[in-house]
Amino acid sequence: MAAVLCAVGLFAQMTSLPSANVKTLEGQTFNVQDLGKSGKITVISFWATWCSPCKKELDAIKDYYGEWKEKYDLEFVAVSVDDPRTAAKIPAMVAEKGWEYRILHDYNKEFQIAANVASVPYTLLLDAKGTVVFEHTGYAPGDELELEDRIKELKK
């Protein structure tokens, strides 16, 4: 619990996304600040191919994603923090799992460091203006329902 409170304290000072470059699966460079400019509620999930809780979280959200996209005009972005040694596994895992999220790769950990993300899974929720309104570290079954409650609050 103390680790979660510490992470909240670090992140609570940042209300918008930092400037950091990531890559698309096609290898194009993308600045994450653009994620907050879509005009949509955006969920950003930091994950890795070697992280079991990350995969469980992304699988659980997959069950709701189509409904959330339609109901809340939401974008979900999964940002892999895999290092060069494991990065080659990302496309195959995404295809195998059937994840229809936007997948980005934090190839040099620039985003992870700038956002003070100490461990994965780590989830951020941005309102339609790009303001960080909620963060969550770790995953336990049911966390996706808490996330949906937070998303619903933004639609009121």
Contacts in CASP RR format, 6 or more apart in sequence:
PFRMAT RR
TARGET T0000
AUTHOR 0000-0000-0000
METHOD contacts of the structure
MODEL  1
MAAVLCAVGLFAQMTSLPSANVKTLEGQTFNVQDLGKSGKITVISFWATW
CSPCKKELDAIKDYYGEWKEKYDLEFVAVSVDDPRTAAKIPAMVAEKGWE
YRILHDYNKEFQIAANVASVPYTLLLDAKGTVVFEHTGYAPGDELELEDR
IKELKK
3 118 0 8 1.000
3 137 0 8 1.000
4 137 0 8 1.000
7 116 0 8 1.000
7 118 0 8 1.000
7 122 0 8 1.000
7 135 0 8 1.000
7 137 0 8 1.000
8 135 0 8 1.000
10 116 0 8 1.000
11 115 0 8 1.000
11 116 0 8 1.000
11 132 0 8 1.000
11 135 0 8 1.000
14 115 0 8 1.000
14 116 0 8 1.000
14 132 0 8 1.000
15 131 0 8 1.000
15 132 0 8 1.000
16 33 0 8 1.000
16 36 0 8 1.000
16 130 0 8 1.000
16 131 0 8 1.000
16 132 0 8 1.000
17 32 0 8 1.000
17 33 0 8 1.000
17 35 0 8 1.000
17 36 0 8 1.000
17 115 0 8 1.000
17 126 0 8 1.000
17 130 0 8 1.000
17 132 0 8 1.000
18 32 0 8 1.000
18 33 0 8 1.000
18 111 0 8 1.000
18 114 0 8 1.000
18 115 0 8 1.000
19 31 0 8 1.000
19 32 0 8 1.000
19 33 0 8 1.000
19 114 0 8 1.000
20 31 0 8 1.000
20 32 0 8 1.000
20 33 0 8 1.000
20 106 0 8 1.000
20 110 0 8 1.000
20 111 0 8 1.000
20 113 0 8 1.000
20 114 0 8 1.000
20 115 0 8 1.000
21 29 0 8 1.000
21 30 0 8 1.000
21 31 0 8 1.000
21 32 0 8 1.000
21 108 0 8 1.000
21 110 0 8 1.000
21 111 0 8 1.000
22 29 0 8 1.000
22 30 0 8 1.000
22 31 0 8 1.000
22 32 0 8 1.000
22 79 0 8 1.000
22 104 0 8 1.000
22 105 0 8 1.000
22 106 0 8 1.000
22 107 0 8 1.000
22 110 0 8 1.000
22 111 0 8 1.000
23 29 0 8 1.000
23 30 0 8 1.000
23 104 0 8 1.000
23 105 0 8 1.000
23 107 0 8 1.000
24 30 0 8 1.000
24 103 0 8 1.000
24 104 0 8 1.000
24 105 0 8 1.000
25 90 0 8 1.000
25 91 0 8 1.000
25 94 0 8 1.000
25 103 0 8 1.000
25 104 0 8 1.000
25 105 0 8 1.000
27 105 0 8 1.000
30 104 0 8 1.000
32 44 0 8 1.000
32 79 0 8 1.000
32 104 0 8 1.000
32 111 0 8 1.000
35 42 0 8 1.000
35 44 0 8 1.000
35 75 0 8 1.000
35 77 0 8 1.000
35 126 0 8 1.000
35 130 0 8 1.000
36 42 0 8 1.000
36 126 0 8 1.000
36 129 0 8 1.000
36 130 0 8 1.000
37 130 0 8 1.000
38 75 0 8 1.000
39 128 0 8 1.000
39 129 0 8 1.000
39 130 0 8 1.000
40 73 0 8 1.000
40 74 0 8 1.000
40 75 0 8 1.000
40 128 0 8 1.000
41 72 0 8 1.000
41 73 0 8 1.000
41 74 0 8 1.000
41 75 0 8 1.000
41 125 0 8 1.000
41 126 0 8 1.000
41 127 0 8 1.000
41 128 0 8 1.000
41 151 0 8 1.000
41 154 0 8 1.000
41 155 0 8 1.000
42 74 0 8 1.000
42 75 0 8 1.000
42 76 0 8 1.000
42 77 0 8 1.000
42 125 0 8 1.000
42 126 0 8 1.000
42 130 0 8 1.000
43 61 0 8 1.000
43 74 0 8 1.000
43 75 0 8 1.000
43 76 0 8 1.000
43 77 0 8 1.000
43 123 0 8 1.000
43 124 0 8 1.000
43 125 0 8 1.000
43 126 0 8 1.000
43 147 0 8 1.000
43 151 0 8 1.000
44 77 0 8 1.000
44 79 0 8 1.000
44 123 0 8 1.000
44 124 0 8 1.000
44 126 0 8 1.000
45 54 0 8 1.000
45 57 0 8 1.000
45 58 0 8 1.000
45 61 0 8 1.000
45 76 0 8 1.000
45 77 0 8 1.000
45 78 0 8 1.000
45 79 0 8 1.000
45 101 0 8 1.000
45 121 0 8 1.000
45 122 0 8 1.000
45 123 0 8 1.000
45 124 0 8 1.000
46 54 0 8 1.000
46 79 0 8 1.000
46 81 0 8 1.000
46 106 0 8 1.000
46 112 0 8 1.000
46 117 0 8 1.000
46 120 0 8 1.000
46 121 0 8 1.000
46 122 0 8 1.000
46 123 0 8 1.000
47 54 0 8 1.000
47 55 0 8 1.000
47 57 0 8 1.000
47 58 0 8 1.000
47 78 0 8 1.000
47 79 0 8 1.000
47 80 0 8 1.000
47 81 0 8 1.000
47 120 0 8 1.000
47 121 0 8 1.000
48 54 0 8 1.000
48 80 0 8 1.000
48 81 0 8 1.000
48 82 0 8 1.000
48 86 0 8 1.000
48 120 0 8 1.000
49 55 0 8 1.000
49 80 0 8 1.000
49 82 0 8 1.000
49 86 0 8 1.000
49 89 0 8 1.000
49 90 0 8 1.000
49 93 0 8 1.000
50 82 0 8 1.000
50 86 0 8 1.000
51 120 0 8 1.000
51 121 0 8 1.000
53 120 0 8 1.000
53 121 0 8 1.000
53 138 0 8 1.000
53 139 0 8 1.000
54 120 0 8 1.000
54 121 0 8 1.000
54 139 0 8 1.000
55 93 0 8 1.000
55 97 0 8 1.000
56 139 0 8 1.000
56 141 0 8 1.000
57 121 0 8 1.000
57 123 0 8 1.000
57 138 0 8 1.000
57 139 0 8 1.000
57 143 0 8 1.000
57 144 0 8 1.000
58 78 0 8 1.000
58 97 0 8 1.000
58 99 0 8 1.000
58 101 0 8 1.000
59 97 0 8 1.000
60 139 0 8 1.000
60 141 0 8 1.000
60 142 0 8 1.000
60 143 0 8 1.000
60 144 0 8 1.000
61 76 0 8 1.000
61 144 0 8 1.000
61 147 0 8 1.000
62 97 0 8 1.000
62 98 0 8 1.000
62 99 0 8 1.000
62 100 0 8 1.000
63 144 0 8 1.000
64 144 0 8 1.000
64 148 0 8 1.000
65 76 0 8 1.000
65 100 0 8 1.000
65 101 0 8 1.000
66 100 0 8 1.000
68 74 0 8 1.000
68 76 0 8 1.000
68 148 0 8 1.000
68 151 0 8 1.000
69 75 0 8 1.000
69 76 0 8 1.000
72 151 0 8 1.000
72 152 0 8 1.000
72 154 0 8 1.000
72 155 0 8 1.000
74 151 0 8 1.000
75 102 0 8 1.000
76 101 0 8 1.000
76 102 0 8 1.000
77 101 0 8 1.000
77 102 0 8 1.000
77 103 0 8 1.000
77 104 0 8 1.000
78 99 0 8 1.000
78 101 0 8 1.000
78 102 0 8 1.000
78 103 0 8 1.000
78 104 0 8 1.000
79 104 0 8 1.000
79 105 0 8 1.000
79 106 0 8 1.000
79 111 0 8 1.000
80 87 0 8 1.000
80 90 0 8 1.000
80 103 0 8 1.000
80 104 0 8 1.000
80 105 0 8 1.000
80 106 0 8 1.000
81 106 0 8 1.000
81 109 0 8 1.000
81 112 0 8 1.000
81 117 0 8 1.000
81 120 0 8 1.000
82 89 0 8 1.000
82 90 0 8 1.000
82 105 0 8 1.000
84 107 0 8 1.000
87 105 0 8 1.000
87 107 0 8 1.000
90 103 0 8 1.000
90 105 0 8 1.000
94 103 0 8 1.000
106 112 0 8 1.000
111 117 0 8 1.000
115 124 0 8 1.000
118 137 0 8 1.000
119 137 0 8 1.000
119 138 0 8 1.000
120 138 0 8 1.000
121 137 0 8 1.000
121 138 0 8 1.000
121 139 0 8 1.000
122 135 0 8 1.000
122 136 0 8 1.000
122 137 0 8 1.000
122 138 0 8 1.000
123 135 0 8 1.000
123 136 0 8 1.000
123 137 0 8 1.000
123 138 0 8 1.000
123 143 0 8 1.000
123 147 0 8 1.000
124 132 0 8 1.000
124 134 0 8 1.000
124 135 0 8 1.000
125 132 0 8 1.000
125 133 0 8 1.000
125 134 0 8 1.000
125 135 0 8 1.000
125 147 0 8 1.000
125 150 0 8 1.000
125 151 0 8 1.000
125 154 0 8 1.000
126 132 0 8 1.000
126 133 0 8 1.000
127 133 0 8 1.000
127 154 0 8 1.000
128 154 0 8 1.000
133 150 0 8 1.000
133 154 0 8 1.000
134 147 0 8 1.000
134 150 0 8 1.000
136 143 0 8 1.000
136 146 0 8 1.000
136 147 0 8 1.000
END
